[in-house]
Amino acid sequence: MLNYTYDLLIKNGRVIDGTGNTWFKKDIGISEGKIKSLGFVDGNSEKIIDADGMIISPGFIDLHSHVDQDILAYPNAENCIMQGITTAVAGNCGMSLAPINPNRIDILKKFQEPFLAKDFDYEWDWETLGEFYKKVEKQGISINIAPLVGAGAIRIAVKGFDSNKVSKEEMNKMKILLEQSIKDGAFGMSTGLIYPPGCYFSTSELIELGKVLKKYGLIYATHIRNEGDRLMEAVEEAIKIGEENNIAIEISHHKACGKENWGKVSASLKLMEQARNRGVEVNCDVYPYEAGNTTITAVLPTWVLNGGVGKMLEYLKDKGIREKIKKEITENTIKGENYIKTAGWDNLIINECQLKEEYEGKSLENILKDKNKFDNPFEGFFDWLLEIKGSATMTIFSMNEDDVKTIISSPLSAIITDESAASIPEGKPHPRKYGTYPKVLGRYVREENLLTLEDAIRKITSLPASKLRLSKKGIIVEGFDADIVIFDPTTIIDKATYDKPKYPEGIKYVIVNGKIVVNNTKPTGLRPGKILKRQKN
């Protein structure tokens, strides 16, 4: 090989290329953000990494993240890079930060409030998805971001929190906003069908919106309508929406909530396999934990948020409405998820509450007991929601370890965080925010042999890249982007717990577009990330 000067040389490591192939020992020469040479590289470089004893992997691709909600506040996204993430897919669960209708911006802000960075001025000086991501890119970011547009955001822009059927005129407006977002670079559309206003969409309305995705060959990513008692029906609905339009489907953070539903994931995965046999491109993703995380308002019937969070707070002052909510939850006639039934008061843990931080880390049961209101928990809960103005997020312990392993083991699943961006470990966030990928590689690969190392890396690199049609990502091959993770397979492990966030161990170097963002386990502060845009058809 000709002598060549590189920006960076990685030598002596074991390369797992992301395709599922077994490792091979090769050097990597990087220039201008690309993998220029792969083999026994003879050349010069200002920076040489000796990866002896290490695994060299493509950068991890988080197919389901919410980094758009606070990347402006935390552009270095240290929680992402320290666990090996080089590309995050944002705008999931229907909750993108654009498009914005200026006449309904306050509704969108209130909708997003529980998930936004505390005490940070977003300025809210954008309307389109393209304008938002120009703002993000202008400040610089440590990771690449591939945007989706949220159907919930589109609905708010056109219809607010109105639960009535979408008119023909409103549907046309929604299609225009969806197409504009696609032209701005969106890789597809996401839905959050347990959250108002996304849950107000009918199946037929989502099929109609899906016609725009079909035109461009883009993905439909969905937080399905139910992950508990009606799991199978919800999976069938997602498949139908994709099948009707011949578009790819990604079922987000697949799970079965509630003890009585444990084991159903084998049947739901079978539904996906049967659909694939018919030619339907359906996949799912999963985080490696037994607890989920969402907004506190998700415990309420969806009609309570018809009109937005402000209207919800007014509803909760009405004794008659309180009784109706209690009746729906206790009799399990609630539309959407019934987290109080499936998890219980003791398994709903507040992890972020901006107005009252003293509640963070406490279960709803303990909060109500401290207030001497657990003898009538619903009344106490409604009073507490008014106290915090309905703004908090919760961790929900309702899943089963065997189910998690079943989904992780499926060839159809990718591994995701379902998390936002952050800086140094603080507060009481879900541990997936800091430890998702090291947990998979340490616990499920090294300790339990649930997956081979090669297959685990495929699930976090080439599989999500191919699902989203990401160009030049997810595989170590000459000509591809130099997004690379170098880790010690004998020590990599997560350290974050539900009580205390911590960085993982074992990840030595992370490289984004040829630049080192984690250098010998330390973040460098560099921001070489890009806003990715889909390739035009």
C-alpha positions as CSV (number, residue, x, y, z in Angstrom):
1,M,0.0,0.0,0.0
2,L,1.2,3.5,-0.9
3,N,2.5,5.6,2.0
4,Y,-0.2,8.2,2.8
5,T,-0.7,10.9,5.4
6,Y,-3.9,10.4,7.5
7,D,-5.7,12.6,9.9
8,L,-6.0,9.6,12.2
9,L,-4.7,6.1,12.3
10,I,-6.2,3.3,14.4
11,K,-3.9,0.3,14.7
12,N,-3.8,-3.2,16.1
13,G,-7.5,-3.5,17.0
14,R,-10.1,-6.2,16.2
15,V,-12.6,-4.8,13.7
16,I,-16.3,-5.9,13.9
17,D,-17.6,-4.2,10.8
18,G,-21.3,-4.1,11.8
19,T,-22.7,-6.6,9.3
20,G,-22.6,-9.6,11.6
21,N,-19.3,-10.8,10.3
22,T,-16.8,-12.2,12.8
23,W,-14.0,-9.8,13.7
24,F,-10.8,-9.3,11.7
25,K,-7.6,-7.6,12.6
26,K,-7.0,-4.5,10.5
27,D,-5.8,-1.0,10.8
28,I,-8.0,2.0,9.8
29,G,-6.7,5.2,8.1
30,I,-9.1,8.2,8.4
31,S,-9.0,11.4,6.4
32,E,-11.5,14.2,5.8
33,G,-14.0,12.4,8.0
34,K,-14.0,9.2,5.9
35,I,-12.5,5.8,6.2
36,K,-9.8,6.0,3.6
37,S,-8.0,2.8,4.2
38,L,-8.8,-0.5,5.8
39,G,-6.1,-3.2,6.1
40,F,-2.5,-3.2,7.2
41,V,-2.2,0.5,6.8
42,D,1.3,2.0,6.1
43,G,1.2,5.8,6.5
44,N,1.7,8.8,8.7
45,S,-0.6,10.6,11.0
46,E,-0.5,13.2,13.7
47,K,-2.7,11.1,15.9
48,I,-2.4,7.3,16.2
49,I,-4.6,5.2,18.5
50,D,-3.2,1.9,19.6
51,A,-6.3,-0.3,19.9
52,D,-4.5,-3.5,20.9
53,G,-6.9,-5.8,22.8
54,M,-9.9,-3.5,21.8
55,I,-12.9,-3.9,19.6
56,I,-13.3,-1.4,16.8
57,S,-17.0,-1.0,15.9
58,P,-19.0,1.4,13.8
59,G,-20.5,4.2,15.8
60,F,-23.7,3.2,17.6
61,I,-26.9,4.4,16.0
62,D,-29.8,5.2,18.3
63,L,-32.9,4.5,16.2
64,H,-35.2,5.9,18.8
65,S,-34.1,9.0,20.8
66,H,-35.5,12.3,21.9
67,V,-32.3,14.4,21.7
68,D,-34.1,17.1,19.7
69,Q,-35.9,18.1,22.9
70,D,-32.8,19.4,24.6
71,I,-29.8,19.3,22.2
72,L,-29.9,23.1,22.1
73,A,-29.2,23.1,25.9
74,Y,-26.7,20.3,25.8
75,P,-25.0,20.4,22.3
76,N,-22.1,18.2,23.6
77,A,-24.6,15.4,24.4
78,E,-22.1,13.7,26.7
79,N,-24.5,11.1,27.8
80,C,-24.7,9.9,24.2
81,I,-21.1,10.0,23.2
82,M,-19.9,8.4,26.5
83,Q,-22.0,5.3,25.7
84,G,-20.8,5.2,22.1
85,I,-23.7,6.9,20.2
86,T,-22.5,8.7,17.1
87,T,-25.9,9.1,15.4
88,A,-29.3,9.6,17.1
89,V,-32.7,9.5,15.3
90,A,-34.8,12.3,16.8
91,G,-38.4,13.4,16.7
92,N,-39.9,10.1,18.0
93,C,-43.3,9.4,19.6
94,G,-44.9,12.1,17.5
95,M,-43.1,14.8,19.5
96,S,-40.8,16.7,17.2
97,L,-40.2,20.4,17.9
98,A,-41.5,21.4,14.5
99,P,-43.5,22.3,12.5
100,I,-44.9,25.2,14.5
101,N,-48.1,27.2,13.9
102,P,-47.3,30.6,15.6
103,N,-51.0,30.8,16.6
104,R,-50.6,27.5,18.6
105,I,-47.1,27.8,19.8
106,D,-48.1,28.0,23.5
107,I,-50.0,24.7,23.1
108,L,-46.9,23.0,21.7
109,K,-44.6,24.5,24.4
110,K,-46.9,23.2,27.2
111,F,-47.1,19.8,25.4
112,Q,-43.3,19.6,25.4
113,E,-42.6,21.2,28.8
114,P,-42.0,18.0,30.8
115,F,-39.3,16.9,28.4
116,L,-37.4,20.2,27.9
117,A,-34.2,21.3,29.5
118,K,-34.9,23.2,32.7
119,D,-34.1,27.0,32.9
120,F,-33.0,27.1,29.2
121,D,-34.2,29.8,26.8
122,Y,-35.1,28.0,23.6
123,E,-36.1,31.3,22.0
124,W,-38.6,29.4,19.9
125,D,-37.6,31.4,16.8
126,W,-38.3,28.7,14.2
127,E,-41.5,27.4,12.5
128,T,-40.3,24.6,10.1
129,L,-38.3,21.5,10.8
130,G,-35.6,22.9,8.5
131,E,-35.3,26.1,10.5
132,F,-35.1,24.2,13.8
133,Y,-32.2,22.1,12.7
134,K,-30.4,25.0,11.1
135,K,-30.4,26.5,14.6
136,V,-29.1,23.3,16.1
137,E,-26.4,22.9,13.5
138,K,-25.3,26.5,13.8
139,Q,-24.3,26.1,17.5
140,G,-22.4,22.8,16.7
141,I,-23.2,19.3,18.1
142,S,-21.1,16.4,19.1
143,I,-23.3,13.7,17.4
144,N,-25.1,13.3,14.1
145,I,-28.9,13.7,14.2
146,A,-31.3,12.1,11.7
147,P,-34.7,13.8,12.1
148,L,-38.2,12.4,12.0
149,V,-41.2,14.7,12.0
150,G,-43.9,14.0,14.7
151,A,-47.5,13.5,13.7
152,G,-48.4,15.0,17.1
153,A,-46.6,18.2,16.3
154,I,-48.3,18.3,12.9
155,R,-51.7,17.9,14.4
156,I,-51.1,20.6,17.0
157,A,-50.1,23.0,14.2
158,V,-53.3,22.3,12.3
159,K,-55.9,21.3,15.0
160,G,-54.5,21.9,18.4
161,F,-55.7,19.4,21.0
162,D,-59.1,19.1,19.3
163,S,-60.1,15.4,19.4
164,N,-62.7,15.6,16.6
165,K,-62.3,13.8,13.3
166,V,-59.9,15.4,10.9
167,S,-61.7,17.2,8.1
168,K,-60.6,17.0,4.5
169,E,-59.3,20.5,4.6
170,E,-57.3,19.8,7.8
171,M,-55.9,16.6,6.3
172,N,-54.7,18.5,3.3
173,K,-53.0,21.0,5.6
174,M,-51.3,18.2,7.6
175,K,-50.1,16.6,4.3
176,I,-48.6,19.9,3.3
177,L,-46.7,20.2,6.6
178,L,-45.5,16.6,6.4
179,E,-44.3,17.1,2.9
180,Q,-42.5,20.3,3.8
181,S,-40.8,18.5,6.7
182,I,-39.7,15.8,4.3
183,K,-38.3,18.3,1.9
184,D,-36.4,19.8,4.9
185,G,-34.7,16.4,5.3
186,A,-37.0,14.3,7.6
187,F,-36.4,10.5,7.2
188,G,-40.0,9.7,8.0
189,M,-42.9,10.4,10.4
190,S,-43.4,9.2,14.0
191,T,-46.5,8.8,16.0
192,G,-47.2,8.6,19.8
193,L,-50.6,7.0,19.9
194,I,-51.0,6.9,23.7
195,Y,-50.4,10.7,23.9
196,P,-52.9,13.4,23.1
197,P,-53.2,14.8,20.5
198,G,-51.6,11.9,18.6
199,C,-54.0,9.4,20.1
200,Y,-56.9,11.3,18.5
201,F,-55.8,10.1,15.0
202,S,-57.9,7.3,13.7
203,T,-56.3,4.4,11.8
204,S,-57.8,5.6,8.5
205,E,-56.4,9.1,9.1
206,L,-52.9,7.7,9.7
207,I,-53.2,5.6,6.5
208,E,-54.1,8.8,4.6
209,L,-51.1,10.7,6.0
210,G,-49.0,7.6,5.2
211,K,-49.7,8.3,1.5
212,V,-47.1,11.1,1.7
213,L,-44.5,8.7,3.2
214,K,-45.3,6.3,0.4
215,K,-44.5,9.0,-2.2
216,Y,-41.0,9.3,-0.9
217,G,-40.4,5.8,0.3
218,L,-40.0,6.8,4.0
219,I,-40.5,5.2,7.3
220,Y,-43.4,5.1,9.7
221,A,-42.1,4.9,13.3
222,T,-44.8,4.4,15.9
223,H,-45.3,4.3,19.7
224,I,-48.3,2.0,19.3
225,R,-51.7,2.7,20.7
226,N,-51.4,0.2,23.6
227,E,-48.5,-1.8,25.1
228,G,-50.6,-3.7,27.7
229,D,-54.0,-5.4,27.5
230,R,-54.5,-4.5,23.8
231,L,-51.0,-5.1,22.7
232,M,-51.8,-7.4,19.8
233,E,-54.5,-5.1,18.4
234,A,-52.1,-2.2,18.5
235,V,-49.3,-4.1,16.7
236,E,-51.9,-5.2,14.1
237,E,-52.9,-1.5,13.6
238,A,-49.3,-0.5,13.0
239,I,-48.8,-3.2,10.5
240,K,-52.0,-2.2,8.7
241,I,-50.9,1.4,8.4
242,G,-47.7,0.4,6.8
243,E,-49.1,-2.4,4.7
244,E,-51.8,-0.2,3.2
245,N,-49.1,2.2,1.8
246,N,-46.3,-0.3,1.3
247,I,-44.0,1.6,3.6
248,A,-41.5,0.5,6.3
249,I,-42.8,0.3,9.8
250,E,-40.7,0.6,13.0
251,I,-42.6,-0.4,16.2
252,S,-41.0,1.7,18.9
253,H,-39.7,0.4,22.3
254,H,-41.6,-2.9,22.0
255,K,-42.8,-4.3,25.3
256,A,-45.7,-5.8,27.2
257,C,-46.8,-3.8,30.3
258,G,-48.5,-5.4,33.3
259,K,-47.9,-8.8,34.8
260,E,-51.0,-10.3,33.2
261,N,-49.6,-9.4,29.8
262,W,-46.1,-10.8,30.3
263,G,-45.2,-13.3,27.6
264,K,-47.4,-11.7,24.9
265,V,-44.3,-10.4,23.1
266,S,-43.6,-13.8,21.6
267,A,-47.0,-13.6,19.9
268,S,-46.5,-9.9,18.9
269,L,-43.1,-10.8,17.3
270,K,-44.9,-13.6,15.5
271,L,-47.3,-11.1,14.0
272,M,-44.3,-9.1,12.7
273,E,-42.7,-12.2,11.2
274,Q,-46.0,-13.2,9.5
275,A,-46.3,-9.7,8.1
276,R,-42.7,-9.9,6.8
277,N,-43.6,-13.1,5.1
278,R,-46.2,-11.2,3.2
279,G,-43.6,-8.6,2.1
280,V,-44.3,-6.0,4.8
281,E,-41.1,-4.4,6.1
282,V,-41.8,-4.2,9.9
283,N,-39.2,-4.2,12.6
284,C,-39.2,-3.2,16.3
285,D,-36.7,-1.7,18.7
286,V,-36.2,-2.2,22.5
287,Y,-34.3,-0.8,25.4
288,P,-32.6,-3.3,27.8
289,Y,-34.5,-2.4,31.0
290,E,-37.7,-3.5,32.8
291,A,-38.9,0.0,33.3
292,G,-40.2,2.6,30.9
293,N,-40.5,6.4,31.1
294,T,-43.1,8.9,30.1
295,T,-45.0,12.0,31.2
296,I,-47.2,11.8,34.3
297,T,-50.3,12.9,32.3
298,A,-50.2,9.5,30.5
299,V,-51.9,7.9,33.5
300,L,-55.1,9.9,32.7
301,P,-57.8,9.0,30.1
302,T,-56.9,10.7,26.8
303,W,-60.1,12.8,26.7
304,V,-58.9,14.7,29.8
305,L,-56.2,16.4,27.6
306,N,-58.7,17.3,24.9
307,G,-57.8,21.0,24.9
308,G,-54.3,20.7,26.2
309,V,-52.6,20.7,29.6
310,G,-54.3,23.9,30.7
311,K,-57.7,22.5,30.1
312,M,-56.7,19.3,31.9
313,L,-55.9,21.3,35.0
314,E,-59.3,22.9,34.9
315,Y,-61.0,19.5,34.5
316,L,-59.2,18.2,37.6
317,K,-60.9,20.9,39.8
318,D,-64.3,19.4,38.9
319,K,-65.5,16.7,41.4
320,G,-67.7,15.1,38.8
321,I,-64.8,14.7,36.3
322,R,-62.6,13.4,39.1
323,E,-65.1,10.6,39.7
324,K,-65.4,9.8,36.0
325,I,-61.6,9.5,35.7
326,K,-61.4,7.3,38.8
327,K,-64.2,5.1,37.5
328,E,-62.5,4.6,34.1
329,I,-59.2,3.7,35.7
330,T,-60.6,1.3,38.4
331,E,-63.0,-0.4,35.9
332,N,-60.3,-0.5,33.2
333,T,-62.5,1.1,30.6
334,I,-59.9,3.8,30.0
335,K,-58.8,4.4,26.4
336,G,-55.0,4.1,26.0
337,E,-52.7,2.8,28.7
338,N,-53.8,2.1,32.3
339,Y,-50.5,2.6,34.1
340,I,-52.2,2.6,37.6
341,K,-53.7,-0.8,36.9
342,T,-50.7,-2.4,35.1
343,A,-47.9,-1.0,37.4
344,G,-49.6,0.3,40.6
345,W,-49.0,3.4,42.6
346,D,-45.8,2.0,44.1
347,N,-44.2,1.4,40.7
348,L,-44.7,4.8,39.2
349,I,-41.6,6.8,40.2
350,I,-41.2,10.5,39.5
351,N,-37.8,11.1,37.9
352,E,-38.2,14.7,36.9
353,C,-40.4,17.4,38.3
354,Q,-39.2,20.9,37.5
355,L,-41.6,22.8,39.8
356,K,-41.0,20.6,42.8
357,E,-37.7,18.7,42.7
358,E,-38.3,17.3,46.2
359,Y,-40.7,14.7,44.5
360,E,-38.0,13.3,42.3
361,G,-37.1,9.7,43.1
362,K,-40.3,9.1,45.0
363,S,-43.1,6.8,44.0
364,L,-46.6,8.1,43.7
365,E,-47.5,5.9,46.7
366,N,-44.8,7.5,48.9
367,I,-45.7,11.0,47.7
368,L,-49.4,10.5,48.7
369,K,-48.4,8.7,52.0
370,D,-46.2,11.7,52.9
371,K,-49.2,13.9,52.4
372,N,-51.5,11.5,54.4
373,K,-53.6,11.1,51.3
374,F,-53.1,7.5,50.4
375,D,-56.4,6.4,52.1
376,N,-58.0,8.1,49.1
377,P,-55.2,8.0,46.5
378,F,-57.1,9.3,43.5
379,E,-58.2,12.5,45.3
380,G,-54.7,12.9,46.6
381,F,-53.2,12.3,43.1
382,F,-55.5,14.9,41.5
383,D,-54.6,17.4,44.1
384,W,-50.9,16.7,43.5
385,L,-51.2,17.0,39.7
386,L,-52.7,20.5,40.3
387,E,-49.8,21.3,42.6
388,I,-47.2,20.5,40.0
389,K,-49.3,21.9,37.2
390,G,-49.3,18.5,35.4
391,S,-45.6,18.8,34.6
392,A,-43.5,15.7,35.5
393,T,-42.1,12.6,34.0
394,M,-42.2,9.1,35.6
395,T,-40.4,5.8,35.4
396,I,-42.8,2.9,35.2
397,F,-41.8,-0.6,36.5
398,S,-44.3,-2.8,34.6
399,M,-42.1,-5.1,32.4
400,N,-40.6,-8.5,32.6
401,E,-36.9,-9.4,32.2
402,D,-37.7,-12.5,30.2
403,D,-39.8,-10.4,27.7
404,V,-36.9,-7.9,27.4
405,K,-34.6,-10.8,26.5
406,T,-37.0,-12.3,24.1
407,I,-37.3,-9.0,22.1
408,I,-33.5,-8.3,22.3
409,S,-32.9,-11.8,20.9
410,S,-35.2,-11.3,17.9
411,P,-33.5,-10.7,14.6
412,L,-36.1,-8.0,14.0
413,S,-35.1,-5.8,16.9
414,A,-32.6,-2.9,17.2
415,I,-31.4,-1.5,20.5
416,I,-32.4,2.0,21.5
417,T,-32.3,4.4,24.4
418,D,-35.6,6.3,24.1
419,E,-33.7,9.2,25.8
420,S,-32.8,12.8,25.4
421,A,-29.4,14.7,25.5
422,A,-27.7,15.6,28.7
423,S,-24.3,16.7,30.1
424,I,-22.7,15.4,33.3
425,P,-24.8,12.8,35.2
426,E,-27.2,14.5,37.5
427,G,-30.8,14.2,38.8
428,K,-32.6,10.9,38.7
429,P,-33.1,10.0,35.0
430,H,-33.8,6.6,33.7
431,P,-30.4,4.7,33.6
432,R,-30.8,4.1,29.9
433,K,-29.9,7.7,29.4
434,Y,-26.2,6.8,30.3
435,G,-25.9,3.1,30.1
436,T,-28.0,1.4,27.3
437,Y,-25.3,0.2,24.9
438,P,-22.7,-0.8,27.5
439,K,-25.4,-2.8,29.3
440,V,-26.1,-4.8,26.2
441,L,-22.5,-5.4,25.4
442,G,-21.5,-6.1,29.0
443,R,-24.4,-7.9,30.5
444,Y,-26.2,-9.5,27.6
445,V,-23.2,-10.3,25.5
446,R,-20.3,-11.0,27.9
447,E,-22.0,-12.1,31.1
448,E,-25.1,-13.9,29.8
449,N,-24.2,-14.9,26.2
450,L,-27.7,-13.9,25.1
451,L,-26.2,-12.4,21.9
452,T,-22.9,-12.8,20.2
453,L,-20.8,-9.7,20.1
454,E,-21.1,-9.5,16.3
455,D,-24.9,-9.7,16.4
456,A,-25.2,-7.2,19.2
457,I,-23.1,-4.7,17.2
458,R,-25.2,-5.4,14.1
459,K,-28.3,-4.4,16.1
460,I,-26.8,-1.1,17.1
461,T,-25.1,-0.2,13.8
462,S,-26.0,-1.6,10.4
463,L,-29.5,-2.7,11.3
464,P,-30.7,0.8,12.3
465,A,-28.7,2.4,9.5
466,S,-30.4,0.2,6.9
467,K,-33.8,0.6,8.4
468,L,-33.6,4.4,8.1
469,R,-31.8,4.3,4.8
470,L,-28.8,6.2,6.3
471,S,-26.2,6.6,3.7
472,K,-22.5,5.9,4.5
473,K,-23.3,4.9,8.2
474,G,-23.3,1.8,10.2
475,I,-20.5,-0.3,8.6
476,I,-16.8,-0.1,8.7
477,V,-15.8,-0.1,5.1
478,E,-13.7,2.2,2.9
479,G,-15.5,5.3,1.8
480,F,-18.0,5.3,4.7
481,D,-18.1,8.0,7.3
482,A,-15.6,7.7,10.1
483,D,-18.0,7.2,13.0
484,I,-16.3,4.7,15.2
485,V,-16.3,3.3,18.7
486,I,-13.3,1.6,20.4
487,F,-14.1,-0.3,23.5
488,D,-12.7,-3.0,25.8
489,P,-14.9,-6.1,25.5
490,T,-13.7,-7.5,28.8
491,T,-14.7,-4.4,30.9
492,I,-17.5,-2.6,29.1
493,I,-20.5,-2.2,31.4
494,D,-23.2,0.2,32.4
495,K,-22.9,1.9,35.9
496,A,-26.1,4.0,36.0
497,T,-28.9,3.0,38.3
498,Y,-32.5,4.3,38.8
499,D,-31.2,6.2,41.9
500,K,-27.9,7.6,40.5
501,P,-26.8,8.3,36.9
502,K,-23.2,7.4,36.1
503,Y,-21.1,7.2,32.9
504,P,-20.4,3.6,31.8
505,E,-17.0,1.9,31.8
506,G,-15.0,0.3,29.0
507,I,-15.5,2.8,26.1
508,K,-12.1,4.2,25.3
509,Y,-12.6,6.3,22.1
510,V,-15.5,7.6,20.2
511,I,-15.0,9.2,16.8
512,V,-17.6,11.3,14.9
513,N,-16.9,12.2,11.3
514,G,-13.2,11.6,11.8
515,K,-12.9,13.7,15.0
516,I,-12.3,12.3,18.5
517,V,-15.2,13.2,20.8
518,V,-14.2,10.8,23.5
519,N,-10.4,10.4,24.0
520,N,-9.2,7.7,26.4
521,T,-12.6,7.7,28.3
522,K,-12.8,11.5,28.5
523,P,-15.1,13.8,26.4
524,T,-13.1,16.3,24.3
525,G,-15.8,19.0,23.8
526,L,-15.5,18.8,20.0
527,R,-18.7,19.2,18.0
528,P,-18.1,17.5,14.6
529,G,-21.7,16.2,14.3
530,K,-24.0,16.9,11.4
531,I,-27.7,17.1,10.8
532,L,-28.3,14.3,8.4
533,K,-30.7,14.5,5.5
534,R,-32.3,11.7,3.6
535,Q,-31.1,11.0,0.1
536,K,-33.6,12.3,-2.4
537,N,-35.4,9.7,-4.4
